């Protein structure tokens, strides 16, 4: 068993000596690959976050006349979908009084 371990260490040492001239190039490629991967993940995460925010801003419940300020029931007509993504194309949406006044002000 000791001879096998000794042979393994000798082969590992020879491999390390053979690999030594290529280590700067390998490390350079590895580090820049990690930097590019991190940058790519950062930008894709940012893009997905922006898409999510845009989708959530399409929810019309805040300007609907049927929306309530109650924590128990948020919408008089469809309380199960109120203020969720399912409410984006709500057929019962009616602009509230405050939204009508703000539209006429412009």
Buried (B, 14 or more C-beta within 10 A) or exposed (E): EEEEEEEEEEEEEEEEEEEEEEEEEEEEEEEEEEEEEEEEEEEEEEEEEEEEEEEEEEBBBEBBBBBEEEEEEBBBBBBEBBBEEEBBEBEEBBEBEEBEEEEEEE
